[in-house]
Amino acid sequence: MDTLDAILLGIIQGLTEFLPVSSSGHLELGKAILGDSSVPEESLLFTVILHFATALSTLVVFRKDVWEIIRGLLQFQWNEESQFSVKIIISMLPAVLVGLFFEEQLEAFFGGNIRFVGFMLLITAILLYFADKAKDTEKKVSFKNSFIIGISQAIAMLPGISRSGATISTSVLLGVDKSKAARFSFLMVVPLIFGKIAKDVLSGDLTFSGENNVAMGAGFIAAFISGLAACTWMIKLVRKSKLSYFAIYCLIVGVIAIVYGFINP
């Protein structure tokens, strides 16, 4: 993998991790359009590095929130921070169960089925449209809602379903305040990413070598910087109820993907 390819992949990962357009879906579409031989296959290590970069960008954007959560947990009381942490853990359960018991079945959807990705993008568009029309509230994420939001995150493991789009839309449709929905959506994925990294390292799936260090470093920086921009931008857009723009985008890309899939089966 050369440095330019790594940077482009990093930018794609950083932007689409936070913008509600499905990072996995866009990577599948890119591979199909350009051809597998034209796009260097991402090694597991490089994929982990990109996700690590976006996780770090989340921590930077929400550094004050993260510090407040840690400080609250250190009080060892059933306070707001402790409750929020438990809600995060509850939200992780569906995705963890899917990852543990249905990993092979999930991987089968990443075989370049462009029509499937297109239909999933249409679902994302519908979710974003209805979420954009939801009324503003002051409601926080409840324990029950955190599990429902977690289910939407697990479903979003399918290519074409946006993780941030699905979780924010689900939160808003449940009546959660839009700003709180975005905050919960971005913070709930951080433990999953770090947990996945730890699992891959401990299981020996990751192999570190001296090859492509420059390219991987460039990809990491690109994903981190674009992730910072996308995360900050997305929070502002959710507050201003601009999700309909992304709904239109997903609708257009979804239709194009479906048509392309039928023309080039």
MODATA-V34903 format. One record per residue. RES is the residue in one small letter. D_LAST is the distance of its C-alpha to the last C-alpha in Angstrom with 2 decimals. Layout:
res,d_last
RES,D_LAST
RES,D_LAST
//
This chain:
res,d_last
m,27.95
d,30.01
t,31.86
l,29.87
d,26.56
a,28.51
i,30.00
l,26.74
l,25.27
g,28.61
i,28.61
i,25.13
q,26.32
g,29.68
l,28.55
t,25.67
e,27.71
f,30.12
l,28.47
p,26.59
v,23.09
s,21.73
s,22.09
s,19.58
g,16.93
h,17.78
l,17.77
e,14.25
l,13.19
g,15.45
k,14.15
a,10.53
i,12.09
l,14.85
g,13.35
d,14.95
s,17.64
s,18.61
v,19.32
p,22.01
e,21.34
e,23.76
s,26.34
l,27.56
l,30.78
f,29.30
t,27.31
v,30.60
i,32.50
l,30.34
h,30.68
f,34.37
a,34.75
t,33.34
a,35.53
l,38.51
s,37.79
t,37.87
l,41.22
v,42.58
v,41.69
f,43.08
r,45.86
k,48.58
d,46.86
v,46.23
w,49.87
e,51.14
i,49.13
i,50.51
r,54.02
g,53.84
l,52.68
l,55.61
q,57.99
f,57.01
q,57.26
w,55.11
n,54.59
e,51.76
e,50.21
s,50.32
q,48.74
f,45.95
s,45.28
v,45.16
k,42.66
i,40.43
i,40.73
i,39.93
s,36.80
m,35.58
l,35.92
p,32.62
a,30.52
v,32.78
l,32.38
v,28.58
g,28.70
l,31.22
f,29.91
f,26.16
e,25.19
e,23.03
q,21.21
l,20.71
e,19.35
a,16.54
f,15.06
f,14.99
g,12.25
g,9.91
n,8.42
i,8.41
r,8.56
f,11.41
v,13.05
g,13.07
f,14.78
m,17.13
l,18.06
l,19.04
i,21.26
t,22.76
a,23.52
i,25.31
l,27.32
l,28.40
y,29.41
f,31.67
a,33.06
d,33.99
k,36.03
a,37.91
k,41.63
d,43.33
t,45.24
e,47.30
k,45.91
k,45.16
v,42.58
s,44.14
f,43.75
k,41.85
n,39.56
s,38.89
f,37.38
i,35.23
i,34.06
g,33.39
i,31.10
s,29.05
q,28.96
a,27.71
i,24.89
a,24.06
m,23.20
l,19.66
p,17.43
g,17.61
i,21.00
s,23.71
r,26.61
s,29.26
g,27.88
a,27.78
t,31.18
i,32.95
s,31.68
t,32.69
s,36.05
v,36.74
l,35.80
l,38.25
g,40.88
v,41.11
d,42.41
k,39.66
s,41.31
k,41.90
a,38.31
a,37.03
r,39.66
f,38.79
s,35.02
f,35.45
l,38.21
m,36.62
v,33.85
v,36.35
p,37.78
l,34.33
i,33.41
f,36.79
g,36.61
k,33.26
i,34.79
a,37.89
k,35.98
d,34.00
v,37.23
l,39.29
s,36.78
g,36.57
d,32.82
l,33.72
t,35.22
f,37.14
s,37.76
g,39.15
e,35.99
n,34.18
n,36.88
v,36.97
a,33.23
m,33.16
g,36.26
a,34.78
g,31.65
f,34.02
i,36.14
a,33.24
a,31.83
f,35.38
i,36.35
s,33.19
g,33.43
l,37.02
a,36.15
a,33.22
c,35.23
t,38.26
w,36.34
m,34.50
i,37.84
k,39.27
l,36.33
v,36.51
r,40.26
k,39.81
s,37.10
k,34.50
l,31.46
s,30.36
y,29.36
f,26.79
a,25.72
i,24.99
y,23.18
c,20.91
l,20.36
i,19.38
v,17.09
g,15.53
v,14.89
i,13.51
a,11.09
i,9.99
v,9.81
y,8.01
g,5.28
f,5.34
i,6.05
n,3.83
p,0.00
//
